[in-house]
Amino acid sequence: MACWAQGCQTDSPAPADDSFARQVSAEVAASHERYRVAAQSFIDAIARGDTAAAYEKLAPSYTNMVSAESFAARIVKNRNFSQPLAVKVFGTSSTAGTTRARCVLGDLGLTEIVFAERQDGPRISALSIAGAPALPPPE
């Protein structure tokens, strides 16, 4: 205690700077925004029945295995996507051109979306809701 009163250095961290914390939070949110927008546009397209627009948001690693016709015929049966859902990205990790985004998808809960990084933006290669695959698998 005497050291504190005398102004000695301690191992205690300095008081948090709220402006710095807000800046870091804003930077993290901005880094997640491109993935949120990509996922949100995919979800919105399916909810309005525009399976062609949704298919355009998918990565070649998926579209090489599942045709647009097969995707359209089967994705409309997934009732998880029957209405618009808000996408909130709370974490990402990237390795070798692939980004995994941990999200909350409306009231469906925890979702993981895998994106392939492309010059024209991220494209969805896999999507799971509560650990279960949500995209139609290859036939």
CYANA upper distance limits for C-alpha pairs under 8 A (distance plus 0.5 A):
  1 MET  CA      5 ALA  CA      6.96
  2 ALA  CA      6 GLN  CA      6.65
  3 CYS  CA      7 GLY  CA      6.67
  3 CYS  CA      8 CYS  CA      5.58
  3 CYS  CA      9 GLN  CA      8.31
  4 TRP  CA      8 CYS  CA      6.28
  4 TRP  CA      9 GLN  CA      8.26
  4 TRP  CA     10 THR  CA      8.42
 16 ALA  CA     21 ALA  CA      8.19
 17 ASP  CA     21 ALA  CA      6.90
 18 ASP  CA     22 ARG  CA      6.63
 19 SER  CA     23 GLN  CA      6.65
 20 PHE  CA     24 VAL  CA      6.70
 21 ALA  CA     25 SER  CA      6.58
 22 ARG  CA     26 ALA  CA      6.58
 23 GLN  CA     27 GLU  CA      6.74
 24 VAL  CA     28 VAL  CA      6.72
 25 SER  CA     29 ALA  CA      6.69
 26 ALA  CA     30 ALA  CA      6.59
 27 GLU  CA     31 SER  CA      6.73
 28 VAL  CA     32 HIS  CA      6.93
 29 ALA  CA     33 GLU  CA      6.70
 30 ALA  CA     34 ARG  CA      8.27
 32 HIS  CA     36 ARG  CA      6.82
 32 HIS  CA     89 VAL  CA      6.77
 32 HIS  CA     90 PHE  CA      8.12
 32 HIS  CA     91 GLY  CA      7.91
 32 HIS  CA     92 THR  CA      7.71
 33 GLU  CA     37 VAL  CA      6.54
 33 GLU  CA     89 VAL  CA      8.32
 34 ARG  CA     38 ALA  CA      6.70
 34 ARG  CA    121 GLY  CA      8.29
 34 ARG  CA    122 PRO  CA      8.03
 35 TYR  CA     39 ALA  CA      6.58
 35 TYR  CA     89 VAL  CA      7.99
 35 TYR  CA    101 ALA  CA      7.85
 35 TYR  CA    115 PHE  CA      8.49
 35 TYR  CA    122 PRO  CA      7.28
 36 ARG  CA     40 GLN  CA      6.33
 36 ARG  CA     87 VAL  CA      6.65
 36 ARG  CA     88 LYS  CA      7.04
 36 ARG  CA     89 VAL  CA      6.49
 37 VAL  CA     41 SER  CA      6.51
 38 ALA  CA     42 PHE  CA      6.86
 38 ALA  CA     57 LYS  CA      7.64
 38 ALA  CA    122 PRO  CA      7.24
 38 ALA  CA    123 ARG  CA      7.71
 38 ALA  CA    124 ILE  CA      8.48
 39 ALA  CA     43 ILE  CA      6.70
 39 ALA  CA     87 VAL  CA      7.49
 39 ALA  CA    113 ILE  CA      8.47
 39 ALA  CA    124 ILE  CA      8.09
 40 GLN  CA     44 ASP  CA      6.44
 40 GLN  CA     85 LEU  CA      8.32
 40 GLN  CA     86 ALA  CA      7.49
 40 GLN  CA     87 VAL  CA      6.35
 41 SER  CA     45 ALA  CA      6.50
 41 SER  CA     54 ALA  CA      8.00
 41 SER  CA     57 LYS  CA      8.46
 42 PHE  CA     46 ILE  CA      6.96
 42 PHE  CA     53 ALA  CA      7.96
 42 PHE  CA     54 ALA  CA      5.32
 42 PHE  CA     55 TYR  CA      8.45
 42 PHE  CA     57 LYS  CA      6.63
 43 ILE  CA     47 ALA  CA      6.68
 43 ILE  CA     54 ALA  CA      7.91
 43 ILE  CA     81 PHE  CA      7.05
 43 ILE  CA     84 PRO  CA      7.16
 43 ILE  CA     85 LEU  CA      7.44
 44 ASP  CA     48 ARG  CA      6.79
 44 ASP  CA     83 GLN  CA      8.41
 44 ASP  CA     84 PRO  CA      6.05
 44 ASP  CA     85 LEU  CA      7.93
 45 ALA  CA     49 GLY  CA      6.77
 45 ALA  CA     50 ASP  CA      5.48
 45 ALA  CA     51 THR  CA      6.95
 45 ALA  CA     53 ALA  CA      6.52
 45 ALA  CA     54 ALA  CA      5.81
 46 ILE  CA     50 ASP  CA      6.02
 46 ILE  CA     51 THR  CA      6.03
 46 ILE  CA     54 ALA  CA      6.52
 46 ILE  CA     75 ILE  CA      8.29
 46 ILE  CA     76 VAL  CA      7.85
 46 ILE  CA     81 PHE  CA      6.78
 46 ILE  CA     82 SER  CA      7.73
 47 ALA  CA     81 PHE  CA      6.07
 47 ALA  CA     82 SER  CA      5.47
 47 ALA  CA     83 GLN  CA      5.30
 47 ALA  CA     84 PRO  CA      5.92
 48 ARG  CA     82 SER  CA      8.46
 48 ARG  CA     83 GLN  CA      8.11
 48 ARG  CA     84 PRO  CA      8.42
 49 GLY  CA     76 VAL  CA      7.98
 50 ASP  CA     54 ALA  CA      7.01
 51 THR  CA     55 TYR  CA      6.49
 51 THR  CA     71 PHE  CA      8.30
 51 THR  CA     72 ALA  CA      5.90
 51 THR  CA     75 ILE  CA      8.36
 52 ALA  CA     56 GLU  CA      6.92
 52 ALA  CA     68 ALA  CA      7.69
 52 ALA  CA     72 ALA  CA      7.86
 53 ALA  CA     57 LYS  CA      7.43
 54 ALA  CA     58 LEU  CA      7.67
 55 TYR  CA     63 THR  CA      8.36
 55 TYR  CA     68 ALA  CA      6.98
 55 TYR  CA     71 PHE  CA      7.96
 55 TYR  CA     72 ALA  CA      8.46
 57 LYS  CA    123 ARG  CA      5.85
 57 LYS  CA    124 ILE  CA      6.74
 58 LEU  CA     62 TYR  CA      7.07
 58 LEU  CA     63 THR  CA      7.13
 58 LEU  CA    123 ARG  CA      5.47
 58 LEU  CA    124 ILE  CA      5.05
 58 LEU  CA    125 SER  CA      6.44
 59 ALA  CA     63 THR  CA      6.79
 59 ALA  CA    115 PHE  CA      7.92
 59 ALA  CA    116 ALA  CA      6.63
 59 ALA  CA    123 ARG  CA      5.14
 59 ALA  CA    124 ILE  CA      5.74
 59 ALA  CA    125 SER  CA      5.51
 60 PRO  CA     64 ASN  CA      5.99
 60 PRO  CA    125 SER  CA      8.10
 61 SER  CA     65 MET  CA      7.64
 61 SER  CA    125 SER  CA      6.72
 62 TYR  CA     66 VAL  CA      6.74
 62 TYR  CA    125 SER  CA      5.89
 62 TYR  CA    126 ALA  CA      8.09
 63 THR  CA     67 SER  CA      6.57
 63 THR  CA     68 ALA  CA      7.89
 65 MET  CA    138 PRO  CA      6.15
 66 VAL  CA     70 SER  CA      6.87
 66 VAL  CA     71 PHE  CA      6.81
 66 VAL  CA    136 PRO  CA      8.40
 66 VAL  CA    137 PRO  CA      7.78
 66 VAL  CA    138 PRO  CA      5.81
 66 VAL  CA    139 GLU  CA      7.89
 67 SER  CA     71 PHE  CA      6.59
 68 ALA  CA     72 ALA  CA      6.52
 69 GLU  CA     73 ALA  CA      6.63
 70 SER  CA     74 ARG  CA      6.68
 71 PHE  CA     75 ILE  CA      6.23
 71 PHE  CA    136 PRO  CA      6.81
 72 ALA  CA     76 VAL  CA      7.04
 73 ALA  CA     77 LYS  CA      8.12
 74 ARG  CA     78 ASN  CA      7.79
 74 ARG  CA    136 PRO  CA      6.75
 75 ILE  CA    135 LEU  CA      7.38
 75 ILE  CA    136 PRO  CA      6.82
 76 VAL  CA     81 PHE  CA      8.10
 76 VAL  CA     82 SER  CA      7.91
 78 ASN  CA     82 SER  CA      7.74
 78 ASN  CA    134 ALA  CA      8.09
 80 ASN  CA    108 LEU  CA      8.15
 81 PHE  CA     85 LEU  CA      8.21
 85 LEU  CA    105 LEU  CA      6.72
 85 LEU  CA    106 GLY  CA      5.29
 85 LEU  CA    107 ASP  CA      8.32
 86 ALA  CA    105 LEU  CA      6.39
 86 ALA  CA    106 GLY  CA      5.38
 87 VAL  CA    103 CYS  CA      7.21
 87 VAL  CA    104 VAL  CA      6.51
 87 VAL  CA    105 LEU  CA      5.35
 87 VAL  CA    106 GLY  CA      6.82
 88 LYS  CA    103 CYS  CA      5.89
 88 LYS  CA    104 VAL  CA      5.73
 88 LYS  CA    105 LEU  CA      7.06
 89 VAL  CA    101 ALA  CA      7.01
 89 VAL  CA    102 ARG  CA      6.47
 89 VAL  CA    103 CYS  CA      4.81
 89 VAL  CA    104 VAL  CA      7.08
 90 PHE  CA    101 ALA  CA      8.10
 90 PHE  CA    102 ARG  CA      6.47
 90 PHE  CA    103 CYS  CA      6.21
 90 PHE  CA    104 VAL  CA      8.22
 91 GLY  CA    101 ALA  CA      6.26
 91 GLY  CA    102 ARG  CA      5.66
 91 GLY  CA    103 CYS  CA      7.63
 92 THR  CA     99 THR  CA      7.05
 92 THR  CA    100 ARG  CA      5.95
 92 THR  CA    101 ALA  CA      4.88
 92 THR  CA    102 ARG  CA      6.65
 93 SER  CA     99 THR  CA      6.05
 93 SER  CA    100 ARG  CA      5.87
 93 SER  CA    101 ALA  CA      7.26
 94 SER  CA     98 THR  CA      6.06
 94 SER  CA     99 THR  CA      4.69
 94 SER  CA    100 ARG  CA      6.86
 95 THR  CA     99 THR  CA      6.98
 97 GLY  CA    116 ALA  CA      6.58
 97 GLY  CA    117 GLU  CA      5.67
 97 GLY  CA    118 ARG  CA      8.49
 98 THR  CA    114 VAL  CA      7.43
 98 THR  CA    115 PHE  CA      6.18
 98 THR  CA    116 ALA  CA      5.30
 98 THR  CA    117 GLU  CA      6.37
 99 THR  CA    114 VAL  CA      6.27
 99 THR  CA    115 PHE  CA      5.60
 99 THR  CA    116 ALA  CA      7.02
 99 THR  CA    117 GLU  CA      7.63
100 ARG  CA    112 GLU  CA      7.25
100 ARG  CA    113 ILE  CA      6.31
100 ARG  CA    114 VAL  CA      5.02
100 ARG  CA    115 PHE  CA      6.78
101 ALA  CA    112 GLU  CA      6.17
101 ALA  CA    113 ILE  CA      5.74
101 ALA  CA    114 VAL  CA      6.83
101 ALA  CA    115 PHE  CA      8.23
102 ARG  CA    110 LEU  CA      7.70
102 ARG  CA    111 THR  CA      6.49
102 ARG  CA    112 GLU  CA      5.27
102 ARG  CA    113 ILE  CA      7.20
103 CYS  CA    109 GLY  CA      8.48
103 CYS  CA    110 LEU  CA      6.35
103 CYS  CA    111 THR  CA      5.50
103 CYS  CA    112 GLU  CA      6.49
103 CYS  CA    113 ILE  CA      8.02
104 VAL  CA    108 LEU  CA      7.81
104 VAL  CA    109 GLY  CA      5.56
104 VAL  CA    110 LEU  CA      5.28
104 VAL  CA    111 THR  CA      6.13
105 LEU  CA    109 GLY  CA      6.08
105 LEU  CA    110 LEU  CA      7.13
105 LEU  CA    111 THR  CA      6.72
108 LEU  CA    129 ILE  CA      7.69
108 LEU  CA    130 ALA  CA      8.34
109 GLY  CA    129 ILE  CA      7.78
109 GLY  CA    130 ALA  CA      7.28
110 LEU  CA    129 ILE  CA      6.72
110 LEU  CA    130 ALA  CA      5.93
111 THR  CA    127 LEU  CA      7.73
111 THR  CA    128 SER  CA      6.12
111 THR  CA    129 ILE  CA      4.98
111 THR  CA    130 ALA  CA      6.36
111 THR  CA    131 GLY  CA      7.84
112 GLU  CA    127 LEU  CA      6.31
112 GLU  CA    128 SER  CA      5.83
112 GLU  CA    129 ILE  CA      7.15
112 GLU  CA    131 GLY  CA      8.25
113 ILE  CA    124 ILE  CA      7.35
113 ILE  CA    125 SER  CA      8.20
113 ILE  CA    126 ALA  CA      6.27
113 ILE  CA    127 LEU  CA      4.94
113 ILE  CA    128 SER  CA      6.98
114 VAL  CA    124 ILE  CA      6.38
114 VAL  CA    125 SER  CA      6.07
114 VAL  CA    126 ALA  CA      5.53
114 VAL  CA    127 LEU  CA      6.81
115 PHE  CA    122 PRO  CA      6.12
115 PHE  CA    123 ARG  CA      5.67
115 PHE  CA    124 ILE  CA      4.98
115 PHE  CA    125 SER  CA      6.01
115 PHE  CA    126 ALA  CA      7.70
116 ALA  CA    122 PRO  CA      6.14
116 ALA  CA    123 ARG  CA      5.74
116 ALA  CA    124 ILE  CA      6.82
116 ALA  CA    125 SER  CA      6.80
117 GLU  CA    121 GLY  CA      6.82
117 GLU  CA    122 PRO  CA      5.19
117 GLU  CA    123 ARG  CA      7.06
118 ARG  CA    122 PRO  CA      6.10
118 ARG  CA    123 ARG  CA      7.50
126 ALA  CA    133 PRO  CA      8.06
126 ALA  CA    134 ALA  CA      8.48
126 ALA  CA    135 LEU  CA      7.37
127 LEU  CA    133 PRO  CA      6.52
127 LEU  CA    134 ALA  CA      6.11
127 LEU  CA    135 LEU  CA      6.72
128 SER  CA    132 ALA  CA      5.54
128 SER  CA    133 PRO  CA      4.76
128 SER  CA    134 ALA  CA      5.61
128 SER  CA    135 LEU  CA      8.14
129 ILE  CA    133 PRO  CA      7.00
129 ILE  CA    134 ALA  CA      6.80
